[in-house]
Amino acid sequence: MPVNPLLALFENFEQVSNFVQHHLSNFIGPHLQSSGLPGSGSLLSISSSTKAPLAKTTSSVQLGDTAVKGKSTTPVPKEELGRATWTLLHTLAAQYPDNPTRQQKKDVKELVQILSRMYPCRECADHFKDILRANPVQTGSHAEFSQWLCHVHNVVNRSLDKPVFPCERVDARWGKLECEQKACEIIGSTSLFGKI
Ligand SMILES: Cc1cc2nc3c(=O)[nH]c(=O)nc-3n(C[C@H](O)[C@H](O)[C@H](O)COP(=O)(O)OP(=O)(O)OC[C@H]3O[C@@H](n4cnc5c(N)ncnc54)[C@H](O)[C@@H]3O)c2cc1C
């Protein structure tokens, strides 16, 4: 029986997506979905355009023999993707421990490298690769990682003629998630599992 090439494409996409989700879940933990992000309307926000409309969805899209329910039909704008990605990275940095384990340092480095290869905006990914070459990721502690991230975000800001963010205020802008009983603590934290 002939194989539908679209099905093969979807299977590949699903594998990549699962891989990225697996890496991200190492940092965010299983409770992110039920938590709100703090500070999204913060006074320290330097952007005036944070309310991009969400991509439209349809209840059912016909693709050959396959019905894909609830999938987005509108491409995500570069700006929206950027805001979502920075939110993920800064929130992760806010939760990154003062004394990370070796595994956590390795994971965060890998995550950043994977982003620079797989970020779904080619121009941005290539730009980010150059930035990483000049600014290797700093993972020694919460302060190191969040300041490094603020710095590289500012490098991108400058290249886009956006205002530079004052990095001494990064902890005020990007707080930790509010979760009961340390439920948002990233997996592998020294306090939960001991040092690796
Ligand atoms: C890795 C990466 C590379 C990108 N490269 C490109 C590119 O080459 N070309 C392109 O057009 N777009 C690129 N983008 C998208 C771009 O950076 C913005 O996300 C997008 O233009 C939307 O900008 P924004 O003004 O809404 O705020 P964003 O830059 O998305 O920032 C979101 C919020 O973060 C806060 N913030 C801003 N700067 C900092 C900082 N330094 N530290 C901490 N918090 C801060 C502000 O409150 C701001 O509202 C890239 C995004 C990422 C994640």
The ligand as an SDF file (V2000), in Angstrom:
LIG
                    3D

 53 58  0  0  0  0  0  0  0  0999 V2000
   16.4000   33.9540   20.4300 C   0  0  0  0  0  0  0  0  0  0  0  0
   15.5840   35.0040   19.6900 C   0  0  0  0  0  0  0  0  0  0  0  0
   16.1350   35.6580   18.6020 C   0  0  0  0  0  0  0  0  0  0  0  0
   15.3710   36.5940   17.8820 C   0  0  0  0  0  0  0  0  0  0  0  0
   15.9150   37.1880   16.7870 N   0  0  0  0  0  0  0  0  0  0  0  0
   15.1510   38.0290   16.0430 C   0  0  0  0  0  0  0  0  0  0  0  0
   15.6540   38.5850   14.8160 C   0  0  0  0  0  0  0  0  0  0  0  0
   16.7840   38.3090   14.4140 O   0  0  0  0  0  0  0  0  0  0  0  0
   14.8240   39.3920   14.1050 N   0  0  0  0  0  0  0  0  0  0  0  0
   13.5490   39.7080   14.5310 C   0  0  0  0  0  0  0  0  0  0  0  0
   12.8290   40.4510   13.8380 O   0  0  0  0  0  0  0  0  0  0  0  0
   13.0580   39.2080   15.6910 N   0  0  0  0  0  0  0  0  0  0  0  0
   13.8200   38.3830   16.4460 C   0  0  0  0  0  0  0  0  0  0  0  0
   13.3130   37.8660   17.6100 N   0  0  0  0  0  0  0  0  0  0  0  0
   12.0070   38.3470   18.1350 C   0  0  0  0  0  0  0  0  0  0  0  0
   12.2120   39.6610   18.9450 C   0  0  0  0  0  0  0  0  0  0  0  0
   13.2870   39.5400   19.8700 O   0  0  0  0  0  0  0  0  0  0  0  0
   10.9700   40.0680   19.7570 C   0  0  0  0  0  0  0  0  0  0  0  0
   10.5560   38.9800   20.5520 O   0  0  0  0  0  0  0  0  0  0  0  0
    9.7830   40.5320   18.9200 C   0  0  0  0  0  0  0  0  0  0  0  0
   10.1880   41.5520   18.0300 O   0  0  0  0  0  0  0  0  0  0  0  0
    8.6590   41.0880   19.8350 C   0  0  0  0  0  0  0  0  0  0  0  0
    9.2170   42.1800   20.5770 O   0  0  0  0  0  0  0  0  0  0  0  0
    8.5280   42.8940   21.8070 P   0  0  0  0  0  0  0  0  0  0  0  0
    8.8180   44.3520   21.6580 O   0  0  0  0  0  0  0  0  0  0  0  0
    7.1090   42.5010   21.9620 O   0  0  0  0  0  0  0  0  0  0  0  0
    9.3060   42.4180   23.1280 O   0  0  0  0  0  0  0  0  0  0  0  0
   10.2790   41.1960   23.3400 P   0  0  0  0  0  0  0  0  0  0  0  0
   11.6500   41.5600   22.8720 O   0  0  0  0  0  0  0  0  0  0  0  0
    9.6680   39.9470   22.8010 O   0  0  0  0  0  0  0  0  0  0  0  0
   10.3280   41.1130   24.9270 O   0  0  0  0  0  0  0  0  0  0  0  0
    9.2170   40.6620   25.6900 C   0  0  0  0  0  0  0  0  0  0  0  0
    9.2320   41.3860   27.0230 C   0  0  0  0  0  0  0  0  0  0  0  0
   10.4540   41.0920   27.6820 O   0  0  0  0  0  0  0  0  0  0  0  0
   10.8980   42.2140   28.4530 C   0  0  0  0  0  0  0  0  0  0  0  0
   12.2840   42.4690   28.0380 N   0  0  0  0  0  0  0  0  0  0  0  0
   12.7500   43.1400   26.9560 C   0  0  0  0  0  0  0  0  0  0  0  0
   14.0820   43.1170   26.9150 N   0  0  0  0  0  0  0  0  0  0  0  0
   14.4800   42.3940   27.9890 C   0  0  0  0  0  0  0  0  0  0  0  0
   15.7490   41.9980   28.4880 C   0  0  0  0  0  0  0  0  0  0  0  0
   16.8960   42.3520   27.8870 N   0  0  0  0  0  0  0  0  0  0  0  0
   15.7960   41.2780   29.6250 N   0  0  0  0  0  0  0  0  0  0  0  0
   14.6590   40.9150   30.2680 C   0  0  0  0  0  0  0  0  0  0  0  0
   13.4270   41.2380   29.8480 N   0  0  0  0  0  0  0  0  0  0  0  0
   13.3450   41.9840   28.7060 C   0  0  0  0  0  0  0  0  0  0  0  0
    9.9650   43.3580   28.1560 C   0  0  0  0  0  0  0  0  0  0  0  0
    9.0830   43.5140   29.2500 O   0  0  0  0  0  0  0  0  0  0  0  0
    9.2280   42.9070   26.9020 C   0  0  0  0  0  0  0  0  0  0  0  0
    7.9190   43.3940   26.8560 O   0  0  0  0  0  0  0  0  0  0  0  0
   14.0520   36.9130   18.3180 C   0  0  0  0  0  0  0  0  0  0  0  0
   13.5250   36.2500   19.4230 C   0  0  0  0  0  0  0  0  0  0  0  0
   14.2640   35.3020   20.1080 C   0  0  0  0  0  0  0  0  0  0  0  0
   13.6720   34.5740   21.2880 C   0  0  0  0  0  0  0  0  0  0  0  0
  1  2  1  0
  2  3  1  0
  2 52  2  0
  3  4  2  0
  4  5  1  0
  4 50  1  0
  5  6  2  0
  6  7  1  0
  6 13  1  0
  7  8  2  0
  7  9  1  0
  9 10  1  0
 10 11  2  0
 10 12  1  0
 12 13  2  0
 13 14  1  0
 14 15  1  0
 14 50  1  0
 15 16  1  0
 16 17  1  0
 16 18  1  0
 18 19  1  0
 18 20  1  0
 20 21  1  0
 20 22  1  0
 22 23  1  0
 23 24  1  0
 24 25  2  0
 24 26  1  0
 24 27  1  0
 27 28  1  0
 28 29  2  0
 28 30  1  0
 28 31  1  0
 31 32  1  0
 32 33  1  0
 33 34  1  0
 33 48  1  0
 34 35  1  0
 35 36  1  0
 35 46  1  0
 36 37  1  0
 36 45  1  0
 37 38  2  0
 38 39  1  0
 39 40  1  0
 39 45  2  0
 40 41  1  0
 40 42  2  0
 42 43  1  0
 43 44  2  0
 44 45  1  0
 46 47  1  0
 46 48  1  0
 48 49  1  0
 50 51  2  0
 51 52  1  0
 52 53  1  0
M  END
$$$$
